[in-house]
Each structure stands twice: as structure tokens, then as C-alpha cells.
Amino acid sequence: MKIRVKLYTILKKYGEGKIDENNFMNLPEHETLHGLAAYLGIPEKQGKVYLVNGSPRPKEYKLSEEDEVKILGFIGGG
């Protein structure tokens, strides 16, 4: 299935070579957000928020064709 993926902040580097120039990529049918993050190589311990079609979703959420996924990483500061 084809989905649009946008990575933000410190997570951008994980999309290099895996997401095309239009922010699309192909995944197996009914892949979860957790599976997407694993495919991209984003460490599990990395704090992140998933938005699918503009709504927050848990990592167990199953993706569908043409979903737009945004993954935002937490940035700490002092």
C-alpha cells in the first residue's frame, strides 16, 4: 500500500532513501505505526508522536492506503 510519510525534527534522517521526494513510500497491507517506525529504523526508546490524517493515533494503529502519517520526535531542552 502507498502512504505519505512526513518526519519532523530529529527524525528526518530516518526517512533518507526510504521515502520518495513526494513523501510517499510503500508498505505491506495493514502495517501498524509501530511497524512503520521499525522499518524506518527509528529506535523504540525515541519519544515520538504519531498523527494519521491529522489525528493522534497509538503505535498499534493499522494503516490504510493513502493515509498521511506525520511522526514528530520529542526535543528536550533546558
Chimera marker file (.cmm) of the C-alpha trace (Angstrom):
<marker_set name="trace">
<marker id="1" x="0.000" y="0.000" z="0.000" r="1" g="1" b="0" radius="0.5"/>
<marker id="2" x="1.114" y="3.549" z="-0.663" r="1" g="1" b="0" radius="0.5"/>
<marker id="3" x="1.191" y="6.067" z="2.194" r="1" g="1" b="0" radius="0.5"/>
<marker id="4" x="2.543" y="9.583" z="2.647" r="1" g="1" b="0" radius="0.5"/>
<marker id="5" x="5.060" y="9.958" z="5.472" r="1" g="1" b="0" radius="0.5"/>
<marker id="6" x="6.422" y="13.186" z="6.896" r="1" g="1" b="0" radius="0.5"/>
<marker id="7" x="9.140" y="13.117" z="9.534" r="1" g="1" b="0" radius="0.5"/>
<marker id="8" x="9.947" y="16.133" z="11.656" r="1" g="1" b="0" radius="0.5"/>
<marker id="9" x="12.825" y="17.433" z="13.772" r="1" g="1" b="0" radius="0.5"/>
<marker id="10" x="15.466" y="14.869" z="14.678" r="1" g="1" b="0" radius="0.5"/>
<marker id="11" x="13.529" y="12.072" z="12.943" r="1" g="1" b="0" radius="0.5"/>
<marker id="12" x="14.050" y="13.405" z="9.387" r="1" g="1" b="0" radius="0.5"/>
<marker id="13" x="17.272" y="11.435" z="8.949" r="1" g="1" b="0" radius="0.5"/>
<marker id="14" x="15.415" y="8.109" z="9.229" r="1" g="1" b="0" radius="0.5"/>
<marker id="15" x="13.487" y="8.712" z="6.008" r="1" g="1" b="0" radius="0.5"/>
<marker id="16" x="16.528" y="9.158" z="3.775" r="1" g="1" b="0" radius="0.5"/>
<marker id="17" x="16.429" y="6.622" z="0.953" r="1" g="1" b="0" radius="0.5"/>
<marker id="18" x="13.148" y="5.120" z="2.163" r="1" g="1" b="0" radius="0.5"/>
<marker id="19" x="10.655" y="7.920" z="1.456" r="1" g="1" b="0" radius="0.5"/>
<marker id="20" x="10.500" y="9.389" z="-2.063" r="1" g="1" b="0" radius="0.5"/>
<marker id="21" x="10.779" y="13.091" z="-2.927" r="1" g="1" b="0" radius="0.5"/>
<marker id="22" x="6.979" y="13.460" z="-2.703" r="1" g="1" b="0" radius="0.5"/>
<marker id="23" x="6.964" y="11.911" z="0.803" r="1" g="1" b="0" radius="0.5"/>
<marker id="24" x="5.433" y="8.611" z="-0.364" r="1" g="1" b="0" radius="0.5"/>
<marker id="25" x="6.504" y="5.075" z="0.439" r="1" g="1" b="0" radius="0.5"/>
<marker id="26" x="5.119" y="1.565" z="0.039" r="1" g="1" b="0" radius="0.5"/>
<marker id="27" x="4.345" y="-0.759" z="2.948" r="1" g="1" b="0" radius="0.5"/>
<marker id="28" x="2.663" y="-4.136" z="3.307" r="1" g="1" b="0" radius="0.5"/>
<marker id="29" x="-1.136" y="-4.016" z="3.685" r="1" g="1" b="0" radius="0.5"/>
<marker id="30" x="-2.399" y="-3.217" z="7.201" r="1" g="1" b="0" radius="0.5"/>
<marker id="31" x="1.036" y="-2.349" z="8.601" r="1" g="1" b="0" radius="0.5"/>
<marker id="32" x="0.966" y="-0.647" z="12.003" r="1" g="1" b="0" radius="0.5"/>
<marker id="33" x="2.588" y="2.617" z="13.001" r="1" g="1" b="0" radius="0.5"/>
<marker id="34" x="4.980" y="0.595" z="15.155" r="1" g="1" b="0" radius="0.5"/>
<marker id="35" x="5.947" y="-1.464" z="12.089" r="1" g="1" b="0" radius="0.5"/>
<marker id="36" x="6.453" y="1.713" z="10.057" r="1" g="1" b="0" radius="0.5"/>
<marker id="37" x="8.774" y="3.157" z="12.727" r="1" g="1" b="0" radius="0.5"/>
<marker id="38" x="10.718" y="-0.127" z="12.841" r="1" g="1" b="0" radius="0.5"/>
<marker id="39" x="11.067" y="-0.176" z="9.037" r="1" g="1" b="0" radius="0.5"/>
<marker id="40" x="12.390" y="3.389" z="9.115" r="1" g="1" b="0" radius="0.5"/>
<marker id="41" x="14.872" y="2.424" z="11.841" r="1" g="1" b="0" radius="0.5"/>
<marker id="42" x="13.537" y="4.831" z="14.453" r="1" g="1" b="0" radius="0.5"/>
<marker id="43" x="14.650" y="3.497" z="17.859" r="1" g="1" b="0" radius="0.5"/>
<marker id="44" x="11.828" y="2.369" z="20.155" r="1" g="1" b="0" radius="0.5"/>
<marker id="45" x="13.236" y="4.422" z="23.007" r="1" g="1" b="0" radius="0.5"/>
<marker id="46" x="12.970" y="7.580" z="20.870" r="1" g="1" b="0" radius="0.5"/>
<marker id="47" x="9.988" y="9.602" z="22.076" r="1" g="1" b="0" radius="0.5"/>
<marker id="48" x="7.566" y="10.210" z="19.224" r="1" g="1" b="0" radius="0.5"/>
<marker id="49" x="4.016" y="11.214" z="18.443" r="1" g="1" b="0" radius="0.5"/>
<marker id="50" x="2.072" y="9.747" z="15.524" r="1" g="1" b="0" radius="0.5"/>
<marker id="51" x="-0.551" y="11.706" z="13.604" r="1" g="1" b="0" radius="0.5"/>
<marker id="52" x="-2.577" y="9.892" z="10.934" r="1" g="1" b="0" radius="0.5"/>
<marker id="53" x="-4.672" y="12.121" z="8.696" r="1" g="1" b="0" radius="0.5"/>
<marker id="54" x="-4.332" y="14.868" z="11.305" r="1" g="1" b="0" radius="0.5"/>
<marker id="55" x="-5.404" y="12.833" z="14.355" r="1" g="1" b="0" radius="0.5"/>
<marker id="56" x="-3.148" y="11.349" z="17.064" r="1" g="1" b="0" radius="0.5"/>
<marker id="57" x="-3.000" y="7.553" z="16.936" r="1" g="1" b="0" radius="0.5"/>
<marker id="58" x="-1.356" y="4.836" z="19.089" r="1" g="1" b="0" radius="0.5"/>
<marker id="59" x="1.528" y="2.778" z="17.716" r="1" g="1" b="0" radius="0.5"/>
<marker id="60" x="-0.807" y="-0.233" z="17.244" r="1" g="1" b="0" radius="0.5"/>
<marker id="61" x="-2.949" y="1.688" z="14.717" r="1" g="1" b="0" radius="0.5"/>
<marker id="62" x="-3.233" y="-0.158" z="11.378" r="1" g="1" b="0" radius="0.5"/>
<marker id="63" x="-2.523" y="1.989" z="8.352" r="1" g="1" b="0" radius="0.5"/>
<marker id="64" x="-4.626" y="2.127" z="5.179" r="1" g="1" b="0" radius="0.5"/>
<marker id="65" x="-3.912" y="3.038" z="1.562" r="1" g="1" b="0" radius="0.5"/>
<marker id="66" x="-3.279" y="6.782" z="1.052" r="1" g="1" b="0" radius="0.5"/>
<marker id="67" x="-3.002" y="7.582" z="4.783" r="1" g="1" b="0" radius="0.5"/>
<marker id="68" x="-0.874" y="10.594" z="5.637" r="1" g="1" b="0" radius="0.5"/>
<marker id="69" x="1.399" y="9.894" z="8.593" r="1" g="1" b="0" radius="0.5"/>
<marker id="70" x="3.331" y="12.535" z="10.478" r="1" g="1" b="0" radius="0.5"/>
<marker id="71" x="5.876" y="11.441" z="13.060" r="1" g="1" b="0" radius="0.5"/>
<marker id="72" x="7.192" y="14.049" z="15.452" r="1" g="1" b="0" radius="0.5"/>
<marker id="73" x="10.066" y="13.466" z="17.850" r="1" g="1" b="0" radius="0.5"/>
<marker id="74" x="10.328" y="14.947" z="21.294" r="1" g="1" b="0" radius="0.5"/>
<marker id="75" x="13.024" y="17.558" z="21.698" r="1" g="1" b="0" radius="0.5"/>
<marker id="76" x="14.393" y="18.183" z="25.164" r="1" g="1" b="0" radius="0.5"/>
<marker id="77" x="15.879" y="21.380" z="26.345" r="1" g="1" b="0" radius="0.5"/>
<marker id="78" x="16.869" y="23.154" z="29.430" r="1" g="1" b="0" radius="0.5"/>
<link id1="1" id2="2" r="1" g="1" b="0" radius="0.2"/>
<link id1="2" id2="3" r="1" g="1" b="0" radius="0.2"/>
<link id1="3" id2="4" r="1" g="1" b="0" radius="0.2"/>
<link id1="4" id2="5" r="1" g="1" b="0" radius="0.2"/>
<link id1="5" id2="6" r="1" g="1" b="0" radius="0.2"/>
<link id1="6" id2="7" r="1" g="1" b="0" radius="0.2"/>
<link id1="7" id2="8" r="1" g="1" b="0" radius="0.2"/>
<link id1="8" id2="9" r="1" g="1" b="0" radius="0.2"/>
<link id1="9" id2="10" r="1" g="1" b="0" radius="0.2"/>
<link id1="10" id2="11" r="1" g="1" b="0" radius="0.2"/>
<link id1="11" id2="12" r="1" g="1" b="0" radius="0.2"/>
<link id1="12" id2="13" r="1" g="1" b="0" radius="0.2"/>
<link id1="13" id2="14" r="1" g="1" b="0" radius="0.2"/>
<link id1="14" id2="15" r="1" g="1" b="0" radius="0.2"/>
<link id1="15" id2="16" r="1" g="1" b="0" radius="0.2"/>
<link id1="16" id2="17" r="1" g="1" b="0" radius="0.2"/>
<link id1="17" id2="18" r="1" g="1" b="0" radius="0.2"/>
<link id1="18" id2="19" r="1" g="1" b="0" radius="0.2"/>
<link id1="19" id2="20" r="1" g="1" b="0" radius="0.2"/>
<link id1="20" id2="21" r="1" g="1" b="0" radius="0.2"/>
<link id1="21" id2="22" r="1" g="1" b="0" radius="0.2"/>
<link id1="22" id2="23" r="1" g="1" b="0" radius="0.2"/>
<link id1="23" id2="24" r="1" g="1" b="0" radius="0.2"/>
<link id1="24" id2="25" r="1" g="1" b="0" radius="0.2"/>
<link id1="25" id2="26" r="1" g="1" b="0" radius="0.2"/>
<link id1="26" id2="27" r="1" g="1" b="0" radius="0.2"/>
<link id1="27" id2="28" r="1" g="1" b="0" radius="0.2"/>
<link id1="28" id2="29" r="1" g="1" b="0" radius="0.2"/>
<link id1="29" id2="30" r="1" g="1" b="0" radius="0.2"/>
<link id1="30" id2="31" r="1" g="1" b="0" radius="0.2"/>
<link id1="31" id2="32" r="1" g="1" b="0" radius="0.2"/>
<link id1="32" id2="33" r="1" g="1" b="0" radius="0.2"/>
<link id1="33" id2="34" r="1" g="1" b="0" radius="0.2"/>
<link id1="34" id2="35" r="1" g="1" b="0" radius="0.2"/>
<link id1="35" id2="36" r="1" g="1" b="0" radius="0.2"/>
<link id1="36" id2="37" r="1" g="1" b="0" radius="0.2"/>
<link id1="37" id2="38" r="1" g="1" b="0" radius="0.2"/>
<link id1="38" id2="39" r="1" g="1" b="0" radius="0.2"/>
<link id1="39" id2="40" r="1" g="1" b="0" radius="0.2"/>
<link id1="40" id2="41" r="1" g="1" b="0" radius="0.2"/>
<link id1="41" id2="42" r="1" g="1" b="0" radius="0.2"/>
<link id1="42" id2="43" r="1" g="1" b="0" radius="0.2"/>
<link id1="43" id2="44" r="1" g="1" b="0" radius="0.2"/>
<link id1="44" id2="45" r="1" g="1" b="0" radius="0.2"/>
<link id1="45" id2="46" r="1" g="1" b="0" radius="0.2"/>
<link id1="46" id2="47" r="1" g="1" b="0" radius="0.2"/>
<link id1="47" id2="48" r="1" g="1" b="0" radius="0.2"/>
<link id1="48" id2="49" r="1" g="1" b="0" radius="0.2"/>
<link id1="49" id2="50" r="1" g="1" b="0" radius="0.2"/>
<link id1="50" id2="51" r="1" g="1" b="0" radius="0.2"/>
<link id1="51" id2="52" r="1" g="1" b="0" radius="0.2"/>
<link id1="52" id2="53" r="1" g="1" b="0" radius="0.2"/>
<link id1="53" id2="54" r="1" g="1" b="0" radius="0.2"/>
<link id1="54" id2="55" r="1" g="1" b="0" radius="0.2"/>
<link id1="55" id2="56" r="1" g="1" b="0" radius="0.2"/>
<link id1="56" id2="57" r="1" g="1" b="0" radius="0.2"/>
<link id1="57" id2="58" r="1" g="1" b="0" radius="0.2"/>
<link id1="58" id2="59" r="1" g="1" b="0" radius="0.2"/>
<link id1="59" id2="60" r="1" g="1" b="0" radius="0.2"/>
<link id1="60" id2="61" r="1" g="1" b="0" radius="0.2"/>
<link id1="61" id2="62" r="1" g="1" b="0" radius="0.2"/>
<link id1="62" id2="63" r="1" g="1" b="0" radius="0.2"/>
<link id1="63" id2="64" r="1" g="1" b="0" radius="0.2"/>
<link id1="64" id2="65" r="1" g="1" b="0" radius="0.2"/>
<link id1="65" id2="66" r="1" g="1" b="0" radius="0.2"/>
<link id1="66" id2="67" r="1" g="1" b="0" radius="0.2"/>
<link id1="67" id2="68" r="1" g="1" b="0" radius="0.2"/>
<link id1="68" id2="69" r="1" g="1" b="0" radius="0.2"/>
<link id1="69" id2="70" r="1" g="1" b="0" radius="0.2"/>
<link id1="70" id2="71" r="1" g="1" b="0" radius="0.2"/>
<link id1="71" id2="72" r="1" g="1" b="0" radius="0.2"/>
<link id1="72" id2="73" r="1" g="1" b="0" radius="0.2"/>
<link id1="73" id2="74" r="1" g="1" b="0" radius="0.2"/>
<link id1="74" id2="75" r="1" g="1" b="0" radius="0.2"/>
<link id1="75" id2="76" r="1" g="1" b="0" radius="0.2"/>
<link id1="76" id2="77" r="1" g="1" b="0" radius="0.2"/>
<link id1="77" id2="78" r="1" g="1" b="0" radius="0.2"/>
</marker_set>
